Amino acid sequence: MTAWQGKGQGIDHALRGARYNVYLLTAAQAVLGTIGPIVFSVGGVAGYQLLGDDKSLATAPLTGFNVGVALGAVFVAAMSRMLGRKMAFMVGALLGAGGGVVAAYALFQSDFWLFALGLCISGIAGGFTQKLRFAAADASPSFYKPRAISWILAGGMISAVLGPQLVILTKDMLAPVFFAGAFIALVPTCLAAIAILAFLKLSDLRPVTGVTLAGPVRPLREIVLTQRFLTGMICGISTYALMTFMMTGAPIAMVVGCGFSQDMATLGIQWHVLAMFAPSFFTGMLVTRFGAEKVVACGLVILMLCAVVAHAGIALWNFWGALVLLGLGWNFGFIGSTAIVASSYRPHEADKVQGFHDIILFSAVALASFGSGKVLTAYGWDMLSAAVWPVTVFCLLLLVSLFIAEKRRSP
């Protein structure tokens, strides 16, 4: 056998192994990804029903979910080092089942804060799920990484349909305790994910310190204070926070404020989540062709259009149209911002920078979900959409400033 033949066989073997893991991770993503749509479809309305006269805390359980996602981003890294990524993902799925049980029990007991705790536990599972895309990329040769990520995004599209449909089928299953069935449905869902994850064959990654072939590992402070990182992080956080701010309040505004059925609100979330993931198959190509900054700017403009549609009226098409545009704007804005952030650090600096970024990101998202209920109760749906304008304009100014600064530095 020649050296070239040996090399070719090695690549084929690596590709087969990568595809095996990626297909399993995609299936796990499709199943575990249902947690978010289920929680956001009914969590706010269920919280609203558990409260007394003061309804301003209705979205606090959803805040608990987002706090859990932030905690999960930290826990999954620590648990991966201790147990390996395969076992860490299985523990995360088990937490998802446990969170569903706690949330359902809280609804039977009419315990608002226990319900928030259940959603927080489910959020931690969501934080673990967020790392599946990194595991798919890490398990793949460099030439296969983009396709691996696309497969994971395809799993997200399945979740976008499966989650809301589970809500529609199970929300009245344990009547007269409404919505408890939707959270009980997380148990077999997460157990199925554990069965899928058990077949993974992932190698463990070790942290890099000191000096590498790419140069010395820079201190975190030096990286995060660069204009490029700050611009990408602020735009990404703003995009994600605005999306959460409006999405969290939308089901309550539709069901409680405008009298639409829970099924209509759930389908609105389904279309929203589909709009979040579906463009991902070509967003990366747009970033490559036009640049991340232009893609982010496009996403911000779409968010402005979302605010216009939401402000135009309270018919069903206004809510659904705004939610679809909200998902599209998030996709362009967040993926483009992630590309800006990723270009600000070296590969061997990725773990600490990604960890820092995700903690700040999901902490901001948690505050946005909490503020959504307060603003919706005090000022109504129109004020949620009005918040889009100052944030998007500020981010556009940051992008223009970055473009000017980098153009001056270029020869």
C-alpha positions in Angstrom: 0.0 0.0 0.0 1.3 3.5 -0.9 1.5 6.4 1.4 -1.3 8.1 -0.6 -3.5 5.1 -0.3 -2.9 4.9 3.5 -3.7 8.6 3.8 -6.9 8.2 1.8 -8.1 5.2 3.9 -7.3 7.2 7.1 -9.5 10.1 5.8 -12.3 7.7 4.9 -12.2 6.1 8.3 -12.3 9.5 10.0 -15.2 10.6 7.8 -17.2 7.4 8.6 -16.6 7.9 12.3 -17.6 11.6 12.1 -20.8 10.8 10.2 -21.7 8.1 12.7 -21.4 10.6 15.6 -23.0 13.5 13.7 -26.1 11.4 12.8 -26.5 10.4 16.5 -26.0 14.0 17.7 -28.5 15.2 15.1 -31.1 12.8 16.4 -30.3 13.8 20.0 -30.6 17.5 19.0 -34.0 16.8 17.4 -35.3 15.2 20.6 -33.7 17.4 23.3 -34.3 20.5 21.3 -38.0 20.1 22.0 -37.5 21.3 25.6 -37.2 25.0 24.5 -40.3 25.1 22.3 -42.4 23.3 24.9 -41.3 25.6 27.7 -41.8 28.8 25.7 -45.1 27.7 24.3 -46.9 27.2 27.6 -44.5 28.4 30.4 -45.6 32.0 30.4 -49.3 31.2 30.3 -49.0 28.5 32.9 -47.1 30.9 35.2 -49.7 33.6 34.6 -52.5 31.2 35.8 -50.5 30.3 38.9 -50.2 33.9 40.1 -52.7 35.9 42.1 -53.6 39.6 41.3 -50.0 40.7 40.4 -49.3 39.1 37.0 -46.1 41.0 36.4 -44.0 37.9 37.5 -45.7 35.6 34.9 -42.5 35.2 32.9 -40.3 34.6 35.9 -40.4 30.8 35.2 -39.1 31.5 31.7 -36.4 33.6 33.3 -35.6 30.5 35.4 -35.3 28.5 32.2 -32.8 31.0 30.7 -30.9 31.2 34.0 -30.7 27.4 33.8 -29.3 27.6 30.2 -26.5 29.9 31.5 -25.7 27.6 34.3 -25.8 24.6 32.0 -23.2 26.3 29.8 -20.9 26.2 32.8 -21.8 22.8 34.1 -21.5 21.0 30.8 -17.8 22.1 30.5 -17.0 21.0 34.1 -18.9 17.7 33.7 -17.3 17.0 30.4 -13.8 17.2 32.0 -14.9 14.9 34.8 -17.0 12.3 33.0 -16.4 12.8 29.3 -18.7 14.5 26.9 -20.9 11.5 26.2 -21.8 11.0 29.9 -22.2 14.7 30.3 -24.8 14.9 27.6 -26.6 11.9 29.1 -26.7 13.6 32.5 -28.0 16.8 30.8 -30.9 14.7 29.2 -31.7 13.2 32.6 -31.9 16.7 34.0 -34.4 17.6 31.3 -36.7 14.7 32.4 -36.3 15.7 36.0 -37.2 19.3 35.2 -40.3 18.2 33.5 -41.4 16.1 36.5 -40.8 19.0 38.9 -42.7 21.5 36.7 -45.7 19.1 36.3 -45.8 18.4 40.1 -45.7 22.2 40.7 -48.7 22.7 38.5 -50.6 20.0 40.5 -49.6 21.9 43.7 -50.3 25.4 42.2 -46.8 26.3 43.4 -45.5 29.1 41.2 -41.9 29.2 42.5 -41.5 25.4 42.4 -42.7 25.6 38.8 -39.9 28.2 38.1 -37.4 25.8 39.7 -38.6 23.0 37.4 -38.1 25.2 34.3 -34.7 26.2 35.7 -33.7 22.5 35.8 -35.0 22.1 32.3 -32.9 25.1 31.3 -29.8 23.5 32.6 -30.6 20.6 30.3 -31.0 23.1 27.5 -27.5 24.5 28.3 -26.1 21.0 27.8 -28.0 20.7 24.5 -26.4 23.9 23.3 -23.0 22.2 23.2 -24.1 19.4 20.9 -23.2 21.5 17.8 -19.7 22.0 19.2 -19.4 18.2 19.8 -20.5 17.5 16.2 -17.8 20.0 14.9 -15.1 18.6 17.2 -15.8 15.0 16.1 -15.4 15.9 12.4 -12.4 16.5 10.1 -12.0 20.2 9.1 -13.5 19.7 5.7 -16.7 18.1 7.2 -17.3 20.6 10.0 -19.7 22.9 8.1 -21.8 20.0 7.0 -21.8 18.5 10.5 -23.1 21.8 11.9 -25.8 21.9 9.2 -26.9 18.4 10.3 -27.3 19.7 13.9 -29.3 22.7 12.6 -31.5 20.2 10.7 -32.2 18.5 14.0 -33.2 21.9 15.4 -35.8 22.2 12.6 -37.3 18.9 13.7 -37.5 20.2 17.2 -39.3 23.3 16.1 -42.2 21.1 14.8 -42.0 18.3 17.3 -42.0 20.4 20.5 -45.2 22.5 19.7 -47.0 19.4 18.4 -46.3 17.6 21.7 -47.8 20.6 23.5 -51.0 20.4 21.4 -51.3 16.7 22.0 -50.5 16.6 25.7 -51.5 19.9 27.3 -54.9 18.7 28.3 -53.9 15.1 29.0 -54.0 15.6 32.8 -57.0 17.9 32.9 -58.2 19.7 35.0 -54.5 20.5 35.6 -53.8 22.1 32.3 -50.2 22.0 30.7 -48.9 19.4 33.2 -49.1 16.8 30.5 -46.8 18.8 28.3 -44.1 18.7 30.9 -44.6 15.0 31.7 -44.0 14.4 28.0 -40.4 15.6 28.6 -39.7 12.4 30.5 -40.0 9.8 27.6 -38.6 12.4 25.3 -35.4 12.9 27.3 -35.1 9.1 28.0 -35.2 8.5 24.3 -32.4 11.0 23.9 -30.3 9.2 26.5 -30.8 5.9 24.6 -29.5 7.7 21.4 -26.5 9.3 23.2 -25.5 5.9 24.7 -24.2 4.9 21.2 -21.9 7.9 20.8 -18.2 7.3 20.2 -16.6 10.7 21.2 -13.0 11.3 22.0 -12.3 13.7 24.9 -10.7 17.1 24.3 -8.0 18.4 26.7 -7.6 22.1 27.5 -4.6 24.0 25.9 -2.3 26.1 28.0 1.0 27.9 27.6 2.4 28.3 24.1 1.1 26.6 21.0 2.1 26.5 17.3 -0.3 29.4 16.8 1.4 31.5 19.4 1.0 32.2 23.2 -2.4 31.8 24.7 -3.5 35.4 25.4 -5.2 36.4 28.7 -9.0 36.5 28.5 -9.1 40.2 29.3 -6.9 41.0 26.3 -9.2 39.2 23.9 -12.6 40.4 25.2 -11.5 44.1 25.2 -10.8 44.2 21.5 -13.3 46.2 19.4 -14.1 43.3 17.2 -15.0 40.9 20.1 -17.0 43.6 21.9 -19.0 44.5 18.8 -19.8 40.9 18.0 -20.7 40.1 21.6 -22.9 43.2 22.0 -24.7 42.6 18.7 -25.2 38.9 19.5 -26.5 39.5 23.0 -28.8 42.3 21.8 -30.2 40.1 19.0 -30.8 37.2 21.3 -32.2 39.3 24.1 -34.6 41.1 21.8 -35.8 37.8 20.4 -36.4 36.4 23.9 -38.0 39.6 25.1 -40.7 39.5 22.4 -41.0 35.7 22.1 -41.6 35.3 25.9 -44.4 37.8 26.0 -46.1 36.8 22.7 -48.0 33.7 23.9 -49.4 35.7 27.0 -50.3 38.6 24.7 -52.1 36.3 22.3 -54.0 34.1 24.8 -54.6 36.4 27.7 -54.6 39.8 26.0 -56.3 39.0 22.7 -58.3 35.9 23.4 -56.6 33.6 20.9 -56.5 29.9 21.7 -53.4 28.2 23.2 -53.1 26.2 20.1 -52.8 29.3 17.9 -50.1 30.7 20.3 -48.3 27.4 20.2 -48.3 27.3 16.4 -47.0 30.8 16.4 -44.0 29.6 18.4 -43.6 26.7 16.0 -43.3 29.0 13.0 -41.0 31.3 15.0 -38.6 28.5 15.9 -38.7 27.2 12.3 -37.7 30.7 11.1 -34.9 30.7 13.6 -33.3 27.5 12.2 -34.4 27.1 8.6 -32.1 29.9 7.1 -29.1 28.4 8.8 -28.4 26.2 5.8 -27.4 29.3 3.7 -26.6 32.0 6.4 -23.1 30.7 6.5 -22.7 31.1 2.8 -24.0 34.6 3.1 -21.4 35.4 5.8 -18.7 34.0 3.6 -19.8 36.0 0.5 -20.8 39.3 2.0 -19.1 39.4 5.4 -20.4 38.9 8.9 -21.0 42.6 9.5 -23.4 43.0 6.6 -25.3 39.8 7.6 -25.7 41.1 11.2 -26.9 44.5 9.8 -29.5 42.6 7.6 -30.7 40.8 10.7 -31.1 44.0 12.6 -33.2 45.5 9.8 -35.4 42.4 9.8 -35.9 42.9 13.6 -37.0 46.5 12.8 -39.6 45.1 10.3 -40.7 42.7 13.0 -41.4 45.7 15.3 -43.4 47.4 12.5 -45.6 44.3 11.9 -46.1 43.8 15.7 -47.1 47.5 16.1 -49.5 47.5 13.1 -52.2 45.5 14.9 -53.2 42.6 17.1 -54.7 40.3 14.4 -53.4 36.7 14.2 -51.3 37.6 11.2 -49.6 40.4 13.1 -48.5 38.0 15.8 -47.4 35.2 13.5 -45.8 37.6 11.0 -43.9 39.3 13.8 -42.7 36.0 15.3 -41.5 34.7 11.9 -39.6 38.0 11.3 -38.3 37.8 14.8 -36.9 34.3 14.1 -35.3 35.4 10.8 -33.7 38.5 12.4 -32.3 36.4 15.2 -30.8 33.9 12.7 -29.0 36.5 10.7 -28.1 38.7 13.6 -26.9 35.9 16.0 -25.1 33.7 13.5 -23.3 36.8 12.0 -22.4 38.1 15.4 -21.1 34.6 16.3 -18.9 34.7 13.2 -17.5 38.2 14.3 -16.8 36.8 17.8 -15.2 33.7 16.4 -12.8 35.7 14.3 -11.5 37.6 17.3 -9.8 34.7 19.0 -7.4 31.9 18.0 -8.6 28.2 17.9 -6.7 27.3 21.1 -8.4 30.2 23.0 -11.9 29.0 22.0 -12.9 27.3 25.2 -12.4 30.2 27.6 -13.7 32.8 25.3 -16.9 30.8 24.4 -17.5 30.1 28.1 -17.2 33.8 28.9 -19.4 34.8 26.0 -22.1 32.2 26.8 -22.3 33.2 30.5 -22.8 36.9 29.6 -25.2 36.0 26.8 -27.6 33.8 28.7 -27.5 36.1 31.8 -28.7 38.9 29.5 -31.3 36.6 28.0 -32.6 35.7 31.4 -33.0 39.4 32.3 -34.8 40.0 29.0 -37.3 37.2 29.7 -37.9 38.5 33.2 -38.4 42.1 31.9 -40.8 40.9 29.3 -43.5 40.0 31.8 -43.0 43.3 33.7 -43.2 45.4 30.6 -46.1 43.4 29.1 -48.2 43.7 32.3 -47.4 47.4 32.8 -47.4 48.8 29.2 -48.8 46.1 26.8 -47.6 44.4 23.7 -46.8 47.6 21.8 -44.0 48.5 24.3 -42.3 45.1 23.7 -42.0 45.9 20.0 -41.0 49.5 20.7 -37.9 48.3 22.6 -36.5 46.9 19.3 -35.7 50.4 17.9 -33.1 51.9 20.3 -31.3 48.5 20.6 -31.0 47.9 16.9 -30.0 51.4 16.1 -27.2 51.2 18.7 -25.9 48.0 17.3 -25.9 49.4 13.7 -23.8 52.3 15.0 -21.3 49.8 16.5 -21.1 47.9 13.2 -20.4 51.1 11.3 -17.7 52.1 13.8 -16.1 48.6 13.5 -16.2 48.9 9.7 -14.5 52.3 9.7 -11.9 51.3 12.3 -10.9 48.1 10.3 -10.9 50.0 7.0 -8.4 52.5 8.5 -6.2 49.7 9.8 -6.2 47.8 6.4 -3.3 48.8 4.0 
